[in-house]
């Protein structure tokens, strides 16, 4: 009888959280190399998850100039390069393999989107990004790259766990 009672008790809150380190590292926006456009390095930023663009398929314009954040609603930020730009921030683990309460910045539109990230059993990331309600959003699936990528500045990408304290957007 005691065993049945013990099994009926809820698990402690710590049992609900997975290991956030599984999500750290390099992710690309498509499993097929020829369709990949961006790679984001997800890291720990003061206890929250954040991510920066570290590779772009087309990192420079036809004139050889690094692509910039031209659609940003803040005109003072429009000249910052896309490479190195923080595009994910504020994600907190809310349950096992799920991070919520964060935002993803879309440089193509200049908008911040509410988002939830889930680490799936197949090792991919499911990202639900939306304005307002999740019902009206878009789901993306990111995967680990299958080959080495060079940073936008042609340096190898280090994918070990990186901890920063930068809490800004």
C-alpha positions in Angstrom: 0.0 0.0 0.0 2.9 2.4 0.8 4.4 1.7 -2.6 1.2 2.5 -4.4 0.9 5.8 -2.4 4.5 6.7 -3.2 4.0 6.1 -7.0 0.9 8.4 -6.9 2.9 11.3 -5.5 3.9 14.0 -8.1 7.6 14.0 -9.0 9.6 16.9 -7.6 9.9 20.0 -9.9 13.6 19.2 -10.6 12.6 16.0 -12.3 10.6 18.0 -14.9 13.6 19.8 -16.2 16.0 18.2 -18.7 19.6 19.0 -19.2 19.8 22.4 -20.9 23.3 21.6 -22.2 21.8 19.3 -24.8 20.5 22.3 -26.7 23.8 24.2 -26.6 25.9 24.4 -29.8 25.5 24.9 -33.5 22.2 24.6 -35.3 21.3 25.2 -39.0 17.9 26.0 -40.5 17.6 23.0 -42.8 18.8 19.4 -42.9 19.7 19.7 -46.6 23.0 21.5 -47.0 21.9 23.2 -50.3 18.9 24.7 -48.5 20.7 26.0 -45.5 20.8 29.8 -45.2 21.9 30.4 -41.6 23.7 28.8 -38.6 23.0 29.9 -35.0 25.2 29.2 -32.0 23.0 28.6 -29.0 24.7 29.3 -25.7 24.0 30.2 -22.0 23.6 33.9 -21.4 23.3 34.4 -17.7 21.1 31.4 -17.1 18.9 32.0 -20.1 19.4 30.6 -23.6 20.5 32.9 -26.4 21.7 32.5 -29.9 23.8 34.4 -32.4 24.2 34.1 -36.1 27.6 32.7 -36.8 27.3 31.6 -40.5 25.2 32.9 -43.4 25.1 31.2 -46.8 25.3 34.7 -48.3 27.2 36.8 -45.7 28.0 39.6 -48.1 26.2 41.6 -50.8 27.1 41.4 -54.5 29.5 44.3 -53.7 31.3 42.3 -51.1 29.9 44.3 -48.2 28.8 42.4 -45.1 25.0 42.1 -44.9 23.5 44.5 -42.3 20.4 44.6 -40.1 18.6 46.9 -42.6 15.0 46.2 -41.5 15.5 46.9 -37.8 12.8 49.2 -36.5 15.5 51.1 -34.6 17.3 53.1 -37.3 20.4 53.4 -35.1 20.9 49.6 -35.4 20.5 49.2 -39.1 24.2 49.3 -39.9 25.2 46.4 -37.5 26.3 43.3 -39.4 24.0 40.2 -39.4 27.0 38.0 -38.6 27.4 37.9 -34.9 23.9 39.3 -34.3 22.0 38.0 -31.3 18.8 36.6 -32.7 17.5 34.6 -29.8 17.3 35.6 -26.2 15.5 35.2 -22.9 14.6 31.5 -23.2 14.1 29.6 -19.9 13.6 25.9 -19.5 9.9 25.5 -18.6 9.7 21.7 -18.8 11.8 18.8 -20.0 13.3 19.6 -23.4 11.2 22.8 -23.8 12.3 26.4 -23.5 9.8 29.3 -23.5 9.4 33.0 -22.6 12.0 34.0 -25.1 12.1 35.9 -28.4 13.6 35.4 -31.8 14.6 38.3 -33.9 13.9 38.0 -37.6 16.3 40.3 -39.5 14.3 39.8 -42.7 11.3 41.6 -41.1 12.9 43.5 -38.3 10.5 42.0 -35.8 10.9 40.1 -32.5 8.7 37.0 -32.3 7.6 35.2 -29.1 8.9 31.7 -29.3 9.0 28.2 -27.8 11.8 25.8 -28.5 11.6 22.0 -28.1 14.4 19.6 -28.3 12.9 16.5 -30.1 13.8 12.9 -29.6 15.4 12.8 -33.1 17.9 15.5 -31.9 16.3 18.3 -33.9 14.9 21.6 -32.6 11.2 22.5 -33.1 10.8 26.3 -32.9 7.3 27.8 -32.8 7.6 31.6 -33.5 4.6 33.9 -33.4 3.3 37.4 -32.9 0.5 37.4 -30.3 -0.9 33.9 -30.2 1.0 30.6 -31.1 -2.0 29.6 -33.2 -1.0 32.3 -35.7 2.7 31.5 -35.9 5.2 29.4 -37.9 7.0 26.2 -36.9 10.6 25.8 -37.9 12.8 22.7 -37.5 16.6 23.2 -37.0 19.2 20.4 -37.1 22.9 20.0 -36.2 25.1 20.7 -39.2 26.5 17.5 -40.9 29.8 19.3 -41.9 32.1 21.9 -40.6 31.1 25.5 -41.3 33.3 28.6 -41.2 32.1 31.7 -39.4 31.2 34.7 -41.4 34.8 35.9 -40.9 36.2 32.6 -42.3 37.2 31.3 -38.8 36.2 27.8 -37.6 33.2 27.7 -35.4 33.9 26.6 -31.9 30.9 24.7 -30.6 31.8 24.0 -27.0 29.6 25.4 -24.3 30.1 29.1 -24.1 28.8 31.1 -21.1 28.3 34.8 -21.4 26.6 37.4 -19.2 25.3 39.6 -22.0 21.6 40.0 -21.2 20.9 42.6 -23.9 19.1 42.1 -27.1 
